[in-house]
Amino acid sequence: MKRFYDEASVQEAEDGWQVTLDGRGLKTVKGTPQILPSVPLAHALAGEWAGQGENIDPTSFPMRDMADYAIDMIAPAPQAVIEKLGEYGDTDTLLYRADPDEPLYARQQDIWEPIVSALELSEGITFKRVSGIMHAAQDAGTIATLRAHLITLSPFALAGVETMTSLAASLIIGISAIREGADAKALWDAASLEEEWQAQQWGRDEEAEERRARRTADFLRACEFVRLAGGSQQI
């Protein structure tokens, strides 16, 4: 598609801010006014539009796409996403460890245990750790507490958490990444621990490394999206 506008900017709107193209406010893919919860997020989306060349690249709007998803899909029915995320909590990657006599186990303990323990402490819950791949269901109360925490998040925060949780296969990582002062890259590295371990043992594959780089970028962008939207508070 040819570029059809000259200027992308931001204007205040009812209940938030809106990106404009030559003064016309944008809507989501479903036709809802694209009202954003913060000026920084609005400027990030405007930057995606401003950065287009003569032809518009529809794949170069990741922030816009997450915003549209938050507005069109999550805001009307947040419970569906919360239920889905709760399922990740029951099968969280960080809770499944190697056997204690394997070298990988020590690294998992060093990297994963502080992250898991910190979330347990902050939420007043206890996770079951498992050695091996056999599923062990978490206590219903633990999952209920996690879902209750997710209910407090804004649709924009939920959109970011869902993306990060899916990429990391870990709700523990997804929730931890939006906490104040969180080191998103360190959390992503923790989520990728087993993948990195295998690469160190057996060598690196170029295609796998490229795929991992894309997933890393997607994770960090989702974390930045939540930060720009104003963190985890309800909007």
C-alpha positions in Angstrom: 0.0 0.0 0.0 1.2 3.5 -0.9 1.7 5.9 1.9 -1.4 8.1 2.0 -0.5 10.7 4.7 2.2 13.2 5.4 2.3 13.5 9.2 1.7 11.2 12.1 1.1 12.9 15.4 -0.6 12.5 18.8 -3.7 14.3 20.2 -5.5 14.1 23.5 -8.8 12.2 23.3 -11.5 11.3 25.8 -10.1 8.9 28.3 -6.6 8.9 26.7 -4.6 9.8 23.6 -4.9 8.9 19.9 -2.6 8.8 17.0 -3.6 11.0 14.1 -2.6 10.9 10.4 -2.9 14.4 9.0 -5.2 15.2 11.8 -7.5 12.3 11.5 -7.7 10.0 14.6 -7.0 6.3 14.0 -9.3 3.4 14.7 -8.5 -0.3 15.4 -8.9 -3.0 12.8 -12.4 -3.6 14.2 -13.3 0.1 13.8 -13.1 1.1 17.5 -11.4 4.5 18.2 -7.8 3.6 19.0 -7.6 5.3 22.4 -4.3 4.7 24.2 -3.7 5.0 27.9 -0.5 7.0 27.9 1.4 9.6 25.9 4.5 7.5 25.6 2.6 4.6 24.1 0.8 6.9 21.7 4.1 8.4 20.6 5.5 4.9 20.0 2.6 4.0 17.7 2.9 7.3 16.0 6.6 6.5 15.4 5.6 3.3 13.6 3.5 5.4 11.2 6.1 8.2 10.8 8.8 5.6 10.0 7.1 4.3 6.9 8.6 5.0 3.5 6.8 5.5 0.2 5.1 2.1 0.7 3.6 1.0 4.0 4.9 -2.3 5.4 2.0 -3.9 7.3 4.4 -6.1 9.2 6.2 -3.1 10.8 3.4 -2.2 13.3 4.0 -4.5 16.3 3.0 -1.9 18.9 -0.1 -1.0 17.0 -1.1 -4.6 16.6 -0.8 -5.2 20.4 -2.8 -2.1 21.1 -5.5 -3.2 18.7 -5.6 -6.6 20.3 -5.9 -5.1 23.8 -8.8 -2.8 22.7 -10.7 -5.2 20.4 -10.1 -8.6 22.0 -9.1 -8.3 25.6 -11.0 -5.2 26.9 -14.5 -6.7 26.0 -13.7 -10.1 27.5 -10.6 -10.2 29.7 -11.7 -13.4 31.5 -10.9 -15.5 28.4 -7.3 -14.4 28.4 -7.0 -14.7 32.1 -8.3 -18.3 31.9 -5.8 -19.1 29.2 -2.9 -17.6 31.2 -3.9 -19.6 34.2 -3.3 -22.8 32.2 0.3 -21.7 31.7 0.6 -21.4 35.5 -0.3 -25.0 35.8 2.4 -26.2 33.3 5.0 -23.5 33.9 8.4 -24.2 32.4 10.3 -22.9 35.4 8.6 -25.5 37.6 9.9 -28.5 35.6 13.5 -29.3 36.4 16.0 -31.9 35.4 16.8 -34.8 37.7 18.9 -33.6 40.7 21.9 -35.7 39.6 22.0 -34.0 36.2 24.3 -31.0 35.6 21.4 -29.0 34.1 19.6 -29.2 37.4 22.1 -27.0 39.3 21.8 -24.3 36.7 18.0 -24.4 36.8 18.2 -24.0 40.6 20.6 -21.1 40.4 18.6 -19.2 37.7 15.0 -20.3 38.1 14.6 -20.7 41.9 15.1 -17.0 42.8 12.5 -16.0 40.2 10.0 -18.6 41.4 10.6 -17.8 45.1 10.2 -14.1 44.5 6.7 -14.5 43.0 5.7 -17.0 45.7 6.7 -14.4 48.4 4.9 -11.5 46.7 1.7 -13.4 46.0 1.6 -15.6 49.2 1.5 -18.8 47.2 3.5 -22.0 46.9 4.4 -23.8 43.6 5.2 -27.5 43.2 8.5 -28.1 41.6 8.8 -31.2 39.5 11.8 -33.2 38.4 11.1 -34.7 35.0 8.4 -34.1 32.4 5.4 -35.8 34.1 2.7 -33.2 34.8 1.9 -32.4 38.4 -1.1 -30.1 38.8 -0.6 -27.0 40.9 -2.9 -26.4 43.8 -6.2 -24.8 42.8 -5.6 -22.0 45.2 -2.3 -21.1 43.7 -3.8 -20.8 40.2 -6.8 -18.9 41.6 -4.5 -16.4 43.2 -2.6 -15.9 40.0 -5.8 -15.3 38.1 -7.0 -12.9 40.7 -3.7 -11.0 40.2 -4.3 -11.0 36.4 -7.7 -9.5 36.9 -6.1 -6.4 38.3 -4.2 -5.7 35.1 -5.2 -3.4 32.4 -6.1 -4.8 28.9 -2.8 -3.4 27.7 -0.8 -5.1 30.4 -2.6 -8.3 29.8 -1.8 -8.1 26.1 1.9 -7.8 26.9 1.8 -10.5 29.6 0.0 -12.9 27.2 2.7 -12.4 24.6 5.6 -12.8 27.0 4.0 -15.8 28.7 3.4 -17.6 25.4 7.0 -16.9 24.2 8.5 -18.0 27.5 6.0 -20.9 28.2 5.9 -19.4 31.7 3.4 -17.3 33.5 5.9 -16.8 36.2 8.2 -15.0 33.7 5.3 -13.1 32.2 4.1 -11.7 35.5 7.7 -11.1 36.8 8.6 -9.1 33.6 6.0 -6.3 34.3 7.1 -5.7 37.9 8.8 -2.5 38.7 12.5 -2.7 38.2 12.3 -6.1 36.4 15.2 -7.0 34.1 13.4 -8.1 31.0 16.5 -9.5 29.3 17.6 -11.5 32.3 14.1 -13.0 32.6 14.1 -13.9 28.9 17.5 -15.5 29.3 16.1 -17.5 32.2 13.2 -18.7 30.1 15.7 -19.7 27.4 18.0 -21.5 29.8 17.3 -25.0 28.5 17.6 -23.9 24.8 20.9 -22.2 25.6 22.1 -25.3 27.5 21.4 -27.5 24.5 23.3 -25.1 22.2 26.3 -25.1 24.5 26.3 -28.9 24.6 25.7 -29.7 21.0 26.6 -26.5 19.0 24.5 -23.7 17.5 22.3 -23.9 14.5 22.0 -20.8 12.4 18.3 -21.1 11.8 17.6 -21.8 15.4 19.7 -18.8 16.5 17.8 -16.5 14.0 14.5 -17.8 15.4 15.6 -17.2 18.9 16.7 -13.6 18.1 13.2 -12.9 16.7 11.6 -14.3 19.8 13.9 -12.3 22.0 13.0 -9.1 20.2 9.3 -10.0 20.5 9.6 -10.6 24.2 11.4 -7.4 24.9 9.0 -5.4 22.8 6.0 -6.8 24.7 7.7 -5.8 27.9 8.3 -2.3 26.6 4.7 -2.1 25.4 3.5 -2.7 29.0 5.9 -0.1 30.3 4.9 2.5 27.8 1.2 1.8 28.5 1.8 2.8 32.1 2.8 -0.5 33.7 0.3 -3.0 35.2 -2.3 -0.6 36.6 -5.9 -0.8 35.4 -6.7 1.8 32.8 
